[in-house]
């Protein structure tokens, strides 16, 4: 079960543990979302292989986390 899900204002969901194809142009068919953090005004999604995707905070609709 995932520990978090981030949804953007255009309703794109980014869920921990799911594989995404954001990095095909960099030679990765897919990469699993492992963590997220904050850097300035951006939410930074951290994927396997050391890949990152930064989303401006104003584009984040919500972040849901599980209380374990």
C-alpha positions as CSV (number, residue, x, y, z in Angstrom):
1,X,0.0,0.0,0.0
2,X,1.4,3.4,-1.0
3,X,2.4,5.9,1.7
4,X,1.6,9.0,-0.4
5,X,-0.1,10.4,-3.5
6,X,0.4,13.8,-5.0
7,X,-2.3,15.2,-7.3
8,X,-1.7,18.3,-9.5
9,X,-4.2,20.9,-10.5
10,X,-4.6,19.2,-13.9
11,X,-5.6,16.0,-12.0
12,X,-2.4,14.1,-12.7
13,X,-1.9,11.6,-9.8
14,X,1.6,10.6,-8.7
15,X,1.5,7.6,-6.3
16,X,4.4,6.1,-4.4
17,X,5.5,2.8,-5.8
18,X,3.9,3.3,-9.2
19,X,6.0,3.3,-12.4
20,X,5.9,6.3,-14.7
21,X,7.2,6.9,-18.2
22,X,8.3,10.6,-17.6
23,X,11.9,9.8,-18.5
24,X,11.7,8.0,-21.8
25,X,13.6,10.7,-23.6
26,X,16.4,10.1,-21.0
27,X,16.5,6.3,-21.9
28,X,14.3,5.0,-19.1
29,X,11.2,3.1,-20.1
30,X,9.8,3.5,-16.6
31,X,10.8,4.6,-13.1
32,X,9.1,4.0,-9.8
33,X,8.2,6.9,-7.6
34,X,10.0,6.5,-4.2
35,X,9.7,9.7,-2.3
36,X,9.0,13.5,-2.4
37,X,10.4,16.6,-0.9
38,X,10.5,20.3,-1.1
39,X,13.0,22.6,-2.8
40,X,12.1,26.3,-2.7
41,X,8.7,26.7,-4.4
42,X,8.8,23.2,-5.9
43,X,7.6,19.8,-4.8
44,X,10.3,17.4,-6.0
45,X,9.3,13.8,-6.9
46,X,12.2,11.3,-6.4
47,X,12.2,8.3,-8.6
48,X,14.4,5.2,-8.8
49,X,17.7,5.6,-10.8
50,X,18.2,9.0,-9.1
51,X,15.7,10.7,-11.3
52,X,13.7,13.7,-10.1
53,X,10.7,15.7,-11.4
54,X,10.1,19.1,-9.9
55,X,6.5,20.5,-9.9
56,X,5.8,24.2,-8.9
57,X,3.9,24.3,-5.6
58,X,1.1,26.3,-7.2
59,X,0.3,23.3,-9.4
60,X,-0.2,20.9,-6.5
61,X,-3.9,20.3,-5.7
62,X,-3.2,18.1,-2.7
63,X,-0.8,15.6,-1.1
64,X,-2.4,12.6,0.7
65,X,-0.3,10.6,3.1
66,X,-1.0,7.5,5.1
67,X,-0.6,7.6,8.9
68,X,1.3,4.5,9.7
